[in-house]
Amino acid sequence: MTLRSISILLSVLLLCSCGENKKQAKGPIVMGDSSTIVTETDEKYLGDYVDDIELKVFPKDTFSTSDTDSSSAPVAAPENQPVASTTVAPASAATDAKSGLKIPFKEVTVFIPGIETRTFREQDYATASGASFQLTQGELSGKKLELSGANITKVYQRFLVHVVAKNELGTLPVDALNDLSEWAPVSGKGNTYTISGLSRAHGKNLSAAQLRNAVTRAARSKRLSRQMIQKWERSLRKTRSVTQPPFKNVLRSVMWKIEGKDANGRPFQKQVRIDLPA
């Protein structure tokens, strides 16, 4: 066989092979052609991998189609349904018929009617030798000290007065002029003693120079300027007493000392202090 014959034979074989491949190719998938649809029959590939979604159905009366906000409208209680109410507890039987400050010491009970007070710490009246309070309502002058449960022999009173200088320059506390009075006996009848003498004049008798020096020291302690200190000093040119302007006396505390014998005849002494608000 010649070389030419071999070349022709190979060309014929190649053309036959291409025609076979063209016959086997099916072409693109045609919509509706059942021969191109693949149907899976193996059950292991047919299972669900996520849970079914269930839509929540809301009750019909959950939403209102009204344009009015009903949140502020009063809701009537159902029929035969009890309505909540506030009950005020009755007053204790131990409450005094009269309002006021009651101090139940072991040896004696002290009562001052017609005032209201507060305290800033717990006080054990059964063991304490005294008690202190701050006045919040009412006046002390003219009130009574009502003492019970003991035989009272003496009652004394003293008070603390603070002094301030006050004018167009401002207000300047002058601590050097503060006055703590001596103990003075309080008159009474039976076990009732009247609170009086709280409006008396200031007790210190000082010269004009002493008053001016006290104001100068107070101004310096406040770190006022030299010019302002001189103005305060000039404001005292006509002042001869601590009861004259620009001085003002402010009652800050009243104290009582109570002496007597308890129910068993043993002597005791108690002190009570009431501070007035600044």
C-alpha positions as CSV (number, residue, x, y, z in Angstrom):
1,M,0.0,0.0,0.0
2,T,1.3,3.3,-1.0
3,L,1.7,6.3,1.4
4,R,-1.1,8.1,-0.4
5,S,-3.5,5.2,0.3
6,I,-2.6,5.2,4.0
7,S,-3.4,8.9,4.3
8,I,-6.8,8.5,2.6
9,L,-7.7,5.6,5.0
10,L,-6.8,7.7,8.1
11,S,-9.0,10.6,6.9
12,V,-12.0,8.4,6.4
13,L,-11.7,6.9,9.9
14,L,-11.5,10.4,11.5
15,L,-14.6,11.6,9.7
16,C,-16.5,8.5,10.9
17,S,-15.5,9.2,14.5
18,C,-16.8,12.8,14.5
19,G,-20.1,11.7,13.1
20,E,-20.6,9.3,16.0
21,N,-20.0,12.0,18.6
22,K,-22.5,14.3,16.9
23,K,-25.1,11.6,17.1
24,Q,-24.5,10.9,20.9
25,A,-24.7,14.7,21.9
26,K,-28.2,15.5,23.0
27,G,-28.0,19.3,22.8
28,P,-29.4,21.9,25.3
29,I,-32.2,21.1,27.8
30,V,-35.5,21.9,26.2
31,M,-38.4,23.1,28.4
32,G,-41.1,20.5,28.6
33,D,-38.9,17.7,27.1
34,S,-39.3,14.8,29.6
35,S,-36.1,13.1,28.3
36,T,-34.0,15.9,29.8
37,I,-35.6,15.8,33.4
38,V,-33.6,13.9,36.1
39,T,-35.8,12.4,38.8
40,E,-34.1,11.4,42.1
41,T,-35.4,8.2,43.7
42,D,-33.0,7.6,46.5
43,E,-34.8,8.6,49.8
44,K,-31.6,9.6,51.6
45,Y,-31.4,12.6,49.3
46,L,-35.1,13.5,49.6
47,G,-35.2,14.4,53.4
48,D,-35.7,18.0,54.9
49,Y,-32.7,19.8,56.4
50,V,-34.7,22.6,58.1
51,D,-37.9,22.7,60.1
52,D,-41.1,24.0,58.4
53,I,-41.9,27.6,59.1
54,E,-45.2,28.1,61.0
55,L,-46.8,31.6,60.9
56,K,-48.1,32.8,64.3
57,V,-51.8,33.6,64.2
58,F,-52.6,36.6,66.5
59,P,-56.0,36.8,68.3
60,K,-58.4,39.2,66.6
61,D,-58.6,41.5,69.6
62,T,-54.9,42.0,70.0
63,F,-54.8,45.1,67.8
64,S,-57.2,48.0,67.7
65,T,-58.1,49.9,64.6
66,S,-59.2,52.9,66.6
67,D,-57.1,56.1,66.2
68,T,-57.6,57.0,69.9
69,D,-54.9,55.9,72.4
70,S,-56.7,53.7,74.9
71,S,-53.7,53.3,77.2
72,S,-54.9,56.3,79.3
73,A,-58.5,55.3,79.4
74,P,-59.7,53.9,82.8
75,V,-60.5,50.2,82.7
76,A,-63.6,49.1,84.6
77,A,-63.2,46.2,86.9
78,P,-65.1,43.1,85.9
79,E,-68.4,42.5,87.6
80,N,-68.1,40.9,91.0
81,Q,-64.3,41.4,90.9
82,P,-62.8,43.0,94.0
83,V,-60.9,46.3,93.4
84,A,-57.5,46.9,95.1
85,S,-57.7,49.5,97.9
86,T,-55.2,51.1,100.3
87,T,-55.8,50.5,104.0
88,V,-54.5,52.9,106.6
89,A,-53.4,51.1,109.8
90,P,-55.0,52.5,113.0
91,A,-52.8,54.6,115.3
92,S,-50.9,52.7,118.0
93,A,-52.4,52.7,121.4
94,A,-49.1,54.0,122.8
95,T,-49.4,57.2,120.7
96,D,-49.8,60.3,122.9
97,A,-53.0,62.2,122.5
98,K,-50.9,65.4,122.2
99,S,-48.3,65.9,119.6
100,G,-44.8,66.9,120.7
101,L,-41.4,65.6,121.7
102,K,-41.3,62.7,124.1
103,I,-38.1,61.5,125.7
104,P,-38.6,58.3,127.8
105,F,-35.5,58.2,129.9
106,K,-35.3,55.4,132.4
107,E,-35.5,57.7,135.4
108,V,-37.9,60.3,134.0
109,T,-40.0,61.0,131.0
110,V,-39.6,64.5,129.4
111,F,-42.4,65.8,127.2
112,I,-42.6,69.1,125.3
113,P,-46.0,69.5,123.5
114,G,-46.6,71.4,120.3
115,I,-43.2,71.0,118.6
116,E,-41.7,68.6,116.0
117,T,-38.1,67.5,116.0
118,R,-35.6,65.2,114.4
119,T,-32.4,63.5,115.5
120,F,-29.4,62.5,113.4
121,R,-28.3,59.4,115.4
122,E,-29.9,56.6,117.4
123,Q,-30.2,57.4,121.1
124,D,-30.7,54.8,123.8
125,Y,-32.9,56.6,126.3
126,A,-32.7,53.7,128.8
127,T,-29.0,54.3,129.4
128,A,-28.2,57.8,128.0
129,S,-27.5,60.7,130.4
130,G,-28.8,63.1,127.8
131,A,-30.4,63.6,124.4
132,S,-30.2,66.1,121.5
133,F,-32.6,67.1,118.7
134,Q,-33.1,69.6,116.0
135,L,-36.3,71.7,116.0
136,T,-38.3,71.4,112.7
137,Q,-41.7,72.7,113.6
138,G,-43.0,75.1,116.3
139,E,-41.6,77.6,118.7
140,L,-39.9,76.8,122.1
141,S,-40.6,80.1,123.8
142,G,-43.7,79.7,126.0
143,K,-43.8,75.9,125.8
144,K,-43.8,73.6,128.8
145,L,-41.4,71.0,130.1
146,E,-43.7,68.3,131.4
147,L,-41.8,65.8,133.6
148,S,-43.2,62.5,134.9
149,G,-42.1,59.3,136.6
150,A,-39.8,60.9,139.1
151,N,-39.5,63.4,141.9
152,I,-38.0,66.6,140.3
153,T,-35.9,68.8,142.5
154,K,-34.3,71.3,140.1
155,V,-34.5,72.3,136.5
156,Y,-31.9,74.6,134.9
157,Q,-31.7,76.2,131.4
158,R,-29.0,77.7,129.3
159,F,-28.7,78.7,125.6
160,L,-26.2,79.4,122.9
161,V,-26.4,82.6,120.8
162,H,-24.5,83.0,117.5
163,V,-23.6,86.5,116.4
164,V,-23.3,87.6,112.7
165,A,-22.6,90.9,111.2
166,K,-25.0,91.6,108.3
167,N,-25.3,94.7,106.1
168,E,-24.9,95.7,102.4
169,L,-21.4,94.1,102.5
170,G,-22.9,90.7,103.1
171,T,-23.2,88.3,106.1
172,L,-20.1,87.6,108.2
173,P,-20.3,85.1,111.1
174,V,-18.3,86.5,114.1
175,D,-17.7,83.4,116.2
176,A,-15.6,85.3,118.8
177,L,-18.9,87.0,119.9
178,N,-20.9,83.9,120.3
179,D,-22.4,83.6,123.8
180,L,-23.1,80.4,125.9
181,S,-25.0,81.5,128.9
182,E,-24.7,80.2,132.4
183,W,-27.1,77.7,133.8
184,A,-30.2,79.5,135.2
185,P,-33.0,78.0,137.3
186,V,-36.4,77.5,135.6
187,S,-39.5,78.2,137.6
188,G,-42.3,75.7,137.6
189,K,-45.2,74.3,139.4
190,G,-45.4,70.6,140.2
191,N,-43.6,68.8,137.4
192,T,-44.4,71.4,134.8
193,Y,-41.8,74.1,133.9
194,T,-42.3,77.0,131.5
195,I,-39.7,77.7,128.8
196,S,-38.9,81.4,128.9
197,G,-36.1,84.0,128.7
198,L,-35.0,83.1,125.2
199,S,-35.3,86.6,123.9
200,R,-33.1,88.3,126.4
201,A,-30.3,90.6,125.3
202,H,-26.8,89.3,124.5
203,G,-24.8,88.8,127.7
204,K,-21.3,90.0,126.6
205,N,-20.4,93.5,127.4
206,L,-17.6,94.5,125.1
207,S,-16.0,97.8,124.0
208,A,-16.2,99.3,120.5
209,A,-12.6,98.4,120.0
210,Q,-13.2,94.8,121.0
211,L,-16.2,94.5,118.6
212,R,-14.1,95.9,115.8
213,N,-11.2,93.5,116.5
214,A,-13.6,90.6,116.5
215,V,-15.0,91.5,113.1
216,T,-11.5,92.1,111.7
217,R,-10.4,88.6,112.8
218,A,-13.6,87.1,111.3
219,A,-13.0,88.8,107.9
220,R,-9.4,87.7,107.8
221,S,-10.4,84.1,108.5
222,K,-12.7,84.3,105.5
223,R,-9.7,85.5,103.4
224,L,-11.4,88.7,102.4
225,S,-9.3,91.4,100.6
226,R,-7.7,94.2,102.6
227,Q,-10.1,96.7,101.0
228,M,-13.1,94.6,102.1
229,I,-11.8,94.3,105.6
230,Q,-11.5,98.1,105.9
231,K,-15.1,98.4,104.7
232,W,-16.3,96.1,107.5
233,E,-14.3,98.1,110.0
234,R,-15.8,101.4,108.8
235,S,-19.3,99.9,109.1
236,L,-18.8,99.7,112.9
237,R,-17.9,103.3,113.5
238,K,-21.2,104.0,115.3
239,T,-21.6,100.5,116.9
240,R,-21.2,100.4,120.7
241,S,-22.9,97.1,121.6
242,V,-23.3,93.6,120.2
243,T,-27.0,94.3,120.1
244,Q,-26.7,97.2,117.6
245,P,-26.4,97.0,113.8
246,P,-24.7,95.5,111.9
247,F,-24.8,92.7,114.5
248,K,-27.6,90.2,114.7
249,N,-28.0,87.7,117.6
250,V,-29.3,84.2,116.4
251,L,-30.5,81.7,119.0
252,R,-29.0,78.3,118.0
253,S,-29.4,76.0,120.9
254,V,-31.4,75.6,124.2
255,M,-30.4,73.2,126.9
256,W,-32.0,71.9,130.1
257,K,-30.5,70.1,133.1
258,I,-33.0,68.1,135.1
259,E,-32.2,66.9,138.6
260,G,-34.3,64.7,140.8
261,K,-34.8,61.2,142.3
262,D,-36.2,58.3,140.4
263,A,-39.1,56.0,141.6
264,N,-36.6,54.1,143.8
265,G,-35.2,57.2,145.5
266,R,-31.9,57.2,143.6
267,P,-30.7,60.7,142.5
268,F,-30.2,61.4,138.8
269,Q,-29.3,64.2,136.4
270,K,-30.4,64.4,132.7
271,Q,-29.7,66.9,130.0
272,V,-31.7,67.8,126.9
273,R,-30.6,70.0,124.0
274,I,-32.6,71.3,121.1
275,D,-30.8,73.0,118.2
276,L,-32.7,75.6,116.1
277,P,-32.3,75.6,112.3
278,A,-29.8,78.1,111.0
